[in-house]
Every structure is written in C-alpha cells, then in structure tokens.
Amino acid sequence: MAIVDSQGRLFGKVSILDVGAALVILLVIIGVLLPSTMGIAQVGSSTKPLEVDVIVRSVASSDLLRSGDTTKIIIRNQPFGEVKIAKVEELPRNVPVPQPDGSVKALPDPRPEAGLTRDYWVTLVGNAQITKDGPVLGNNKIKSGTKIELEGLTYNFPDLNVLNVRVKE
C-alpha cells in the first residue's frame, strides 16, 4: 500500500489538502491561545523608577524646559509617551584660554553670539520595565548612547544622546 495514492489521499483515506488545512488551523489556534514571549519586555521583569540624563544644546529660550513639566519622549523613532522633567541645569559656555605659564583655563565665552543660546543638562524621570538586558521604556531598551528626541508644545529637540541611566530602588 502506497503512502499517497493516485487521488492524493494519505493511506487511501484522508486528502493531503485536508491535512494541510487542519495543520494551518491548529497553528493559528496555538498562536492565539499561547501568550507571546517574543517581545523585549518579559514576564519576569519588574517596573521601577528610572532617571535619564541628556544634554540639550543651543536652546534659544530659557523657559522651554522647566523642572516639574512633562515632555514627550521618542526613542529610536518610536514614540514612548510622556516623562517628567526632574531637573534642568544650565551649563556654562566656556572656551579654553592658554595661559602664559603653558596651562589652559576654561573661561566664559566672550563672544556676544554665545549668549543667544544656552545648553542644559536635563534629567528625565519615568517608569521602566527592568529586564535581564537592562531598562526598557515602551518596547525600547534605554542605555547610555541611545538616541532620543524630546518634544513639547513649543519645542522639538531631535538627536539627543542618553548620557546616563539610573534605576531607582
């Protein structure tokens, strides 16, 4: 007795097409009923507060970023949602100035155009899932060097790099 007969039946009883259709339906049912573990955020993760530091350069207005406000954050071109601005610290604009003894001092930039914009060290606070691979905001891992974007009602700061990530206990 042949495995497949001349009419396309397995062992002379069941059509190959019927078996294929049944397998497809079975796989769909298994895919729907079983929870997916393919995502970044795993079941074994916990949620903890997270602080993220970034430097925002060349801001023309001093009142765009304020402590206590919220801002939208975009990580690797994927919108995450809103995070709180915990701290905004203005960074000094200095230039290296050689001294007569050969040393170098950092002194305030004397150029008038240097006073038109400011640089800020900004600390953002949000809740992240902590996985074995590190903290995750949304479905994106966030680590030092990650590209993010801050967006508010009157500003958009693209191409910022994460400087530091701190998980709070």
Phi, psi and chi 1 to 4 in degrees:
 res  aa     phi    psi   chi1   chi2   chi3   chi4
   1 MET       -  131.0  176.2 -178.2 -140.0      -
   2 ALA   -81.7  152.5      -      -      -      -
   3 ILE   -66.2  -45.6  -64.5  176.5      -      -
   4 VAL  -119.6  124.1  178.7      -      -      -
   5 ASP   -86.1 -176.6   64.7    8.3      -      -
   6 SER   -67.9  -17.6   63.0      -      -      -
   7 GLN   -96.6    6.8  -65.0  177.9   -5.0      -
   8 GLY    80.3   27.9      -      -      -      -
   9 ARG  -106.8  140.4  -65.6  179.8  -69.2 -178.1
  10 LEU   -78.5  126.7  -69.6  172.7      -      -
  11 PHE    52.5   25.7  -55.9  110.6      -      -
  12 GLY    74.3   10.4      -      -      -      -
  13 LYS  -122.7  -44.5  -61.4 -174.5 -178.1 -148.1
  14 VAL  -119.3  136.1 -178.7      -      -      -
  15 SER   -71.9  142.1  170.2      -      -      -
  16 ILE   -61.0  -37.9  -67.9  177.0      -      -
  17 LEU   -64.3  -38.4  -65.2  176.3      -      -
  18 ASP   -65.7  -39.7  -68.2  -20.5      -      -
  19 VAL   -65.3  -43.0  170.5      -      -      -
  20 GLY   -61.8  -44.4      -      -      -      -
  21 ALA   -63.8  -40.6      -      -      -      -
  22 ALA   -64.5  -39.5      -      -      -      -
  23 LEU   -64.4  -42.5  -75.4  174.5      -      -
  24 VAL   -62.1  -45.0  168.2      -      -      -
  25 ILE   -63.0  -41.3  -68.4  171.3      -      -
  26 LEU   -63.2  -43.3  179.8   66.4      -      -
  27 LEU   -64.6  -38.6  -70.4  174.4      -      -
  28 VAL   -64.2  -43.6  168.2      -      -      -
  29 ILE   -63.1  -43.1  -69.4  172.2      -      -
  30 ILE   -63.7  -42.2  -70.5  172.5      -      -
  31 GLY   -64.0  -33.5      -      -      -      -
  32 VAL   -78.8  -40.7  169.1      -      -      -
  33 LEU   -78.8  -35.3  -65.6  179.5      -      -
  34 LEU   -83.1  135.6  -68.9  178.7      -      -
  35 PRO   -69.5  145.8   23.7  -31.4      -      -
  36 SER   -80.5  135.6  174.0      -      -      -
  37 THR  -117.9   20.2   58.1      -      -      -
  38 MET   -86.7  -14.9  -61.9  -61.8  -72.4      -
  39 GLY   -72.3  173.5      -      -      -      -
  40 ILE   -73.5  -45.7  -65.5  173.9      -      -
  41 ALA   -77.7  116.4      -      -      -      -
  42 GLN   -94.6  165.7  -59.9  -67.2  -38.6      -
  43 VAL   -63.7  -33.6  175.1      -      -      -
  44 GLY   -79.4   10.9      -      -      -      -
  45 SER   -89.1  159.6   66.4      -      -      -
  46 SER  -123.7  160.0   61.6      -      -      -
  47 THR  -105.4  128.1  -59.0      -      -      -
  48 LYS  -138.5  156.4  -67.1 -174.1  179.3  178.0
  49 PRO   -65.5  145.3  -14.8   23.9      -      -
  50 LEU  -133.6  137.3 -178.3   76.0      -      -
  51 GLU  -112.6  133.8  -71.3 -175.0   -7.4      -
  52 VAL  -126.7  128.9  176.4      -      -      -
  53 ASP  -104.3  135.0  -66.7  -30.2      -      -
  54 VAL  -137.9  157.8  -63.8      -      -      -
  55 ILE  -109.4  126.2  -68.9 -178.5      -      -
  56 VAL  -105.0  119.2 -179.6      -      -      -
  57 ARG  -103.2  149.8  -62.6 -159.5  178.9  -88.5
  58 SER    57.7   54.3  -60.2      -      -      -
  59 VAL   -89.8  125.8  178.7      -      -      -
  60 ALA   -81.0  -26.4      -      -      -      -
  61 SER  -116.2  137.9  176.5      -      -      -
  62 SER   -82.5   -9.4   62.7      -      -      -
  63 ASP  -108.4   15.7   63.2  -16.5      -      -
  64 LEU   -73.8  -43.4  -71.6  178.6      -      -
  65 LEU  -109.6  118.9  -62.4  167.9      -      -
  66 ARG  -130.5  141.7  -69.4 -174.8  -66.9 -116.5
  67 SER   -60.0  138.7  -64.4      -      -      -
  68 GLY    94.1  -19.5      -      -      -      -
  69 ASP   -75.6  168.3  -74.3   -5.8      -      -
  70 THR  -112.3  153.9   58.5      -      -      -
  71 THR  -141.2  152.0 -174.9      -      -      -
  72 LYS   -83.5  141.8  -67.2  178.7 -176.5  168.5
  73 ILE  -121.5  136.9 -174.4  171.5      -      -
  74 ILE  -121.5  122.1  -59.5  164.8      -      -
  75 ILE  -111.7  119.9  -54.7  167.5      -      -
  76 ARG    50.3   47.7  -66.4 -172.0 -171.6  107.2
  77 ASN    64.0   19.2  -65.2  -35.4      -      -
  78 GLN  -117.3  114.9  -61.9  -64.4  -42.0      -
  79 PRO   -60.5  133.1  -17.5   27.3      -      -
  80 PHE  -100.8  -46.3  163.7   68.6      -      -
  81 GLY   140.9 -151.9      -      -      -      -
  82 GLU  -105.4  144.8  -70.7 -169.4  -10.1      -
  83 VAL  -129.3  160.6  -67.5      -      -      -
  84 LYS   -91.6  141.1 -176.4  178.4  177.6 -176.1
  85 ILE   -87.1  110.0  -60.2  173.7      -      -
  86 ALA   -83.4  -40.1      -      -      -      -
  87 LYS  -149.5  139.6 -177.0  173.6   77.4  168.9
  88 VAL  -128.2  119.3  178.1      -      -      -
  89 GLU  -124.3  123.5 -179.1 -178.8  -28.5      -
  90 GLU   -74.2  133.9 -173.9  173.6  -13.8      -
  91 LEU   -94.2  141.7  -61.3  173.6      -      -
  92 PRO   -71.1  147.0   24.0  -30.2      -      -
  93 ARG   -97.3  102.7  -77.0  -82.6  176.7  107.8
  94 ASN  -117.6  157.4  -67.1  -30.9      -      -
  95 VAL  -127.8  146.5  -67.7      -      -      -
  96 PRO   -75.0  130.8   22.8  -27.9      -      -
  97 VAL  -122.9  118.2  178.6      -      -      -
  98 PRO   -67.7  141.2   -6.7   13.4      -      -
  99 GLN  -104.8  159.2  -59.7  -61.1  -53.8      -
 100 PRO   -58.3  -28.3  -22.9   30.3      -      -
 101 ASP   -83.9    2.9   64.8   -5.9      -      -
 102 GLY    97.2   -9.6      -      -      -      -
 103 SER   -81.2  172.1   64.3      -      -      -
 104 VAL  -126.6  133.5  176.7      -      -      -
 105 LYS  -116.9  146.9  -78.9 -172.1  178.0  178.7
 106 ALA   -93.1  115.3      -      -      -      -
 107 LEU  -120.5  156.4  -63.2  174.6      -      -
 108 PRO   -56.7  141.2  -22.7   31.7      -      -
 109 ASP   -67.6  120.8 -165.9  -17.7      -      -
 110 PRO   -82.7   -9.3   30.4  -34.4      -      -
 111 ARG   -68.0  136.5  -61.1  173.9  -58.4  155.3
 112 PRO   -65.0  -33.1    8.1  -12.2      -      -
 113 GLU   -70.4  -18.3   64.8  -89.4   13.2      -
 114 ALA   -68.7  -24.2      -      -      -      -
 115 GLY   -81.2   -6.7      -      -      -      -
 116 LEU   -77.4  -27.9  -62.7  175.8      -      -
 117 THR  -126.6  161.6   61.1      -      -      -
 118 ARG  -132.6  156.6  -64.9  172.6  174.4   84.0
 119 ASP  -112.4  143.6  -63.4  -21.5      -      -
 120 TYR  -131.7  142.4  -66.8   98.5      -      -
 121 TRP   -95.7  116.5 -178.1  -76.3      -      -
 122 VAL  -116.5  130.9  179.4      -      -      -
 123 THR  -108.4  122.4  -58.5      -      -      -
 124 LEU  -104.5  145.0  -52.9  168.8      -      -
 125 VAL  -126.4  133.3  176.9      -      -      -
 126 GLY  -158.2  176.8      -      -      -      -
 127 ASN  -101.1  131.7  -70.7  -37.9      -      -
 128 ALA  -128.0  151.4      -      -      -      -
 129 GLN   -82.2  132.4  -69.4 -178.0  -26.5      -
 130 ILE  -101.8  115.6  -51.1  -58.3      -      -
 131 THR  -112.1  178.6   65.6      -      -      -
 132 LYS   -66.6  -21.0   63.2  179.0  176.4  140.3
 133 ASP   -92.4   -2.1  -65.5  -30.0      -      -
 134 GLY   120.0 -174.2      -      -      -      -
 135 PRO   -72.0  146.7   14.9  -18.5      -      -
 136 VAL  -131.3  124.3  175.0      -      -      -
 137 LEU  -106.5  122.0  -73.5  173.7      -      -
 138 GLY    66.4 -121.0      -      -      -      -
 139 ASN  -116.1   21.5  -77.6  -28.7      -      -
 140 ASN  -118.2  129.9  -68.3  -58.6      -      -
 141 LYS   -66.5  141.6  -64.9  178.6 -163.8  173.3
 142 ILE  -123.5  121.4 -172.9  144.5      -      -
 143 LYS  -142.6  169.5  -60.5  179.6  178.0 -170.4
 144 SER   -58.4  131.7  -66.8      -      -      -
 145 GLY    96.9  -11.0      -      -      -      -
 146 THR   -66.4  136.6  -58.7      -      -      -
 147 LYS   -79.6  127.9  -67.7  -83.4 -170.0 -167.7
 148 ILE  -133.1  169.5   67.6  168.4      -      -
 149 GLU  -137.9  136.4 -178.0  176.1  -26.6      -
 150 LEU  -107.9  135.2  -62.1 -179.5      -      -
 151 GLU  -136.7  130.3 -176.1  177.6  -43.5      -
 152 GLY  -129.0 -170.7      -      -      -      -
 153 LEU   -63.4  -38.2 -174.4   61.5      -      -
 154 THR  -119.8   12.8   58.3      -      -      -
 155 TYR  -149.8  159.4   62.0   85.9      -      -
 156 ASN  -148.8  115.3 -177.4    5.2      -      -
 157 PHE  -111.6   96.3  -60.6  119.8      -      -
 158 PRO   -85.0  169.0   30.3  -33.1      -      -
 159 ASP    55.1   46.1  -64.8  -32.0      -      -
 160 LEU   -93.5  146.3  -57.2  176.5      -      -
 161 ASN  -107.1  136.4  -73.6  -35.9      -      -
 162 VAL   -70.0  126.4  172.4      -      -      -
 163 LEU   -92.1  -39.9  -61.3  173.9      -      -
 164 ASN  -149.9  144.8 -166.7   14.0      -      -
 165 VAL  -128.6  127.2  176.3      -      -      -
 166 ARG  -125.9  125.5  -68.1  179.0  -59.0  -78.1
 167 VAL   -93.0  123.7  177.3      -      -      -
 168 LYS   -91.2  142.5  -64.0  -64.2 -175.8  179.8
 169 GLU   -90.6      -  -63.0  -60.4  -35.5      -
